[in-house]
Amino acid sequence: MNAIPPFDAELLRRYDRPGPRYTSYPTAPHFTPRFSAADYRRAAEASNSDPIPRPLSLYLHVPFCLSPCFYCGCNRIITRDLERGERYLRYVQKELSHVAPLLDSDREVIQLHLGGGTPNFLKPELMEGMVQALGREFRFSTRADRDFSIELDPRSVNPEGIAHLASLGFNRASLGVQDFDPSVQEAVNRVQSVEETLAVVDACRAHGFRSINVDLIYGLPRQNLAGFARTLDTVIAVRPDRLAVYSYAHLPELFRAQKQIRAEDLLPPEMKLRLLELAIEKLSAAGYRYIGMDHFALPEDELSRAQERGSLQRNFMGYTTHAETDLIGLGMSSISRIGDVYAQNARELGAYEAALDAGRQPVAKGLKLDSDDLLRADLIQHLMCQGEIVPAALEERYGIEFADYFSTALAKLAPLEADGLVRIRPDRIEVTERGRMLMRLVAMCFDRHLDQQNEPLRFSKAI
Ligand code: SF4
C-alpha cells in the first residue's frame, strides 16, 4: 500500500454500507457492563508480569468545547465556563490515583495523546499541572521518537499557546479544519479563518513540532467542488505531514447536534463521491500516500515509512508507528487496552465523577478478549495496516487451519473477490488497489460480532 488508490465511483457507490472503523476489535459497542474495575486490575497485574512488559501509551480525554460544530459525533460537552476544566482535572487526578499504582513504575510512556472535545480548552496553567501530574505518576520516555500529541482547535489557540505546549513536551499536533468555505462553515457552525489556522501551523513548526496532521471532512452541508478544491489547495500548500479526509456521517438520531443541519443543505451521494474523487486527485498529485482508513501521509513521514517496513500499528488513537503498547485511557469515556482486555470509562461526566466520589475507578464496561477475538483482532490489525492477510503466519501463531477456521469469512469474501476488491493468492489475501478505500468491508467479513441488523444505527457508511 502506498500510492493513493485510483477512484472508482461505480464500485464506491455500490459498496457504500455502514461499518466499523476498527480502531479496536471487537468494536466498542460489544463491550459489556459485566466487566469491572477488578478485571482491569487483574489485566494490569498480568501485563506487569509479562517477561518483557510493554511500554505505555496514555490517552487523556478532555470533553469540553466552546461551541458545537453541528457535524460533530464526538463525546463532548459544550460550555464557555473555563473553570470546568479545573474541576474536571481534579477528577482525572483522582482517577490517576487509582490507575497509576496498578502499573509498574518503570514502564516507559512512549506516547501521550490529548483528545476531545478540545484539549486546548484547558487554561495553560491547568495543562501544565496535568502534564506534570502525569510525569510524576508515570515514567515519560526521554527518547527522541516519543510522541506527545494534541488535538488543536485553531480557533482557540494562539502562537504563545503553541510555544507553551512545546515547552511541556508536545511534538505532534492535529488540527481540525474540515473546510475553509465560509458558507460551509456557517452551515456547520464552525467559523475558522485560513489566517488563524495557518498561524497555528507556522507556530507549531517554529516551536519544533515534529509532525502536523490536518483533518478535513467531505460531504458537509453546502460543500461544492470549487470551495473544497480551494480548501485542499490551501492545506496542501502548507504540506502537513499527515492528512485525514473523513466522510461526513449524517446520523442525527445518534448525534443530537446534527439535527441543526438543514436537510436541504445535505449533499446528494453523487456529490459526496465527487468531493472524495477531488481529494484523491489533489492529494495524489501532491505526492501524498494512502495509509488506510481515510489517512494520507507524505512519503517521508514516519507512517509511510512504517507501512513500508510492515511495522505500522492501529489503535484508538488511529495509525501509529509504535510497536505494541498498553494503552491507558484517562477521563470520561476513554478506552484502555491492557494486554487482552479493553476497558471503557463512564461515558457521561456525572457517572464518571460519581464513581470517583464513591472511591471507585470509573470503569463502566469492557471486554476480555477470548482466543478467537485475539486471532481476529490480529488479522484485522494486519489488514488495516498492511492491506493483506497472511494465512500461514496466523496458522503458525494460533495453531489453526486457516481455510477451515475461516470458512464462513471466506464465503463472505467471495463476492468481494468477484468484484475485484481482494485477490486470493496461495500464500496471502491482498486488498487490491480497487478495494483499498473499502478496506473496512473486507475486515467486516472476519468480524464474528457483527450484527448486520443493527449496524446501520451504530456505524457510519464506508464512503
Ligand atoms: S468537532 Fe471538535 S471542536 Fe467541534 S464540537 Fe466536536 S469536538 Fe468540539
Residues whose N, C-alpha, C, O or C-beta is under 5 A from the ligand:
A	BS01	SF4	C65 S67 P68 C69 C72 C74 R76 G116 G117 T118 D153
